[in-house]
Amino acid sequence: MKTEQAREAWNKGKLIGQKPPLRPKDVWAIRIHLQNAHAVRDLALFNLAIDSKLRGCDLVSLRVRDVIHGNQVLPRALVVQQKTRRPVQFELTEPTRSAVGAWLEKASLRPEQCLFPS
């Protein structure tokens, strides 16, 4: 006779499914941490992600010309999403504009280049 032992589920005690969204205090904690670490690129990427609510693939495919005109970072940007092919317009807050400006100054990118090259 076979005796079967009860197997424990692989996800017992683990949080699975949709994760809760970041709270405002979590967002500010991440921003402060990135500022203190002098992570200019990461701060610009994080702020842009929070402001735009774009997917990651859309964020990394942004071009410099999408967010800058002349020497100024635009207060609003328009991007066509890759997945849905729909245009998305979003506003860039002042902290985001200053972070993106600092990143562009440090990286010295041309308008046709990717905003966040890997």
N, C-alpha and C positions, 0 to 999 in steps of 0.2 A: 504494500500500500504506500502511496505517495502522500507525504505530508507537505502541504504548501505553506510557506511562511508568508505572512502578510508583508507585501512590499510597500515601502513608504513612497508617496508621490514625489516626483522630482521637484515640484514647485511648492512643497509644504513649507510654510513659514517665509516664503519669498513674495515680494511685491511684484505682481505681474499685471499686464494690461496697461491702460493709459496712466501716465504719471501726472501728478498734479502740476499745474502751471507755476512758474516762478512768482513769488510775491514781490511787491515793490521793495521791501527791505532786503530781499535776496538779490535783486537786481542792483541795488545801490551798494551792497556788500561786494559784489563781483566787480563793479566799476571802481570802487575804492582800492580793492586788491590789485587790479590791473594798473591803476595810476601809480600806486606805491611801488610796483614792480617795474615801472617805466616800460611797460609792454605797449608801445605806441600802436603797432599793427593790430594786436589783439584787442585793444581798447576800441579802436576804430571799427573793427569787424563786429565786436559785440554790440556797440552802440547802434551801428547800422542795422544789425539783425533785430534788435529790440524795436527800433523806430519803424522799420519797413515791414516786419513780420513775413519776410520772404523765406522761401525754402533755401536750404544750404546750397543747392546747385545753382540757384539764381543769384545768391550772394557772391559766390566765387567767380561767376561769369560776368559780373559787373565790370564795365570799362570806366576809365577815369572820366571820359567825356559824358558819362551818364549822370555824374554828380557834381561836375565842375564846369564853370563857364568863365573863361579868362583865367583870372587868379582867385576867383571866389567860389566857394562851395555853395551850391544851389540850396535854397530853402525848401524846394520841392523837387522830386525826381519822378520820372515815369519810366517803368521797366515792363517789358513783355515777359510774362512767365513762360518757362520752357514747357512745363507740363500741360497747362491749360491754354496756352497761347493767348491769354487775355492780358491787356495792359493793366498795370497796377500803379497808381499814383500814391506817393507817401510824402509826408513832411519830415524834414530833418531838423531835429531840435538843435538848439545852440550848443550843448555839450557834444553832440554828434558832429556838427559842422567843425568845431574846433579840433576834435579828435581826428577827423578825416583830413583836415588841413595840416595838422601836425604830421600825420602819416605821409601825405603827399610831399611835404617839405623834406622829410627824412629820406623817402624812397626815390625822390626826383623822377617820377614816372611821366611818360608822354601821354597825350589824350587817347591814343589808340590802344594803349596797353591795358591789361587787366588791372583792376584796382587792387586786388590782393593776389599777386603772383605767388605760385607755390615753389 
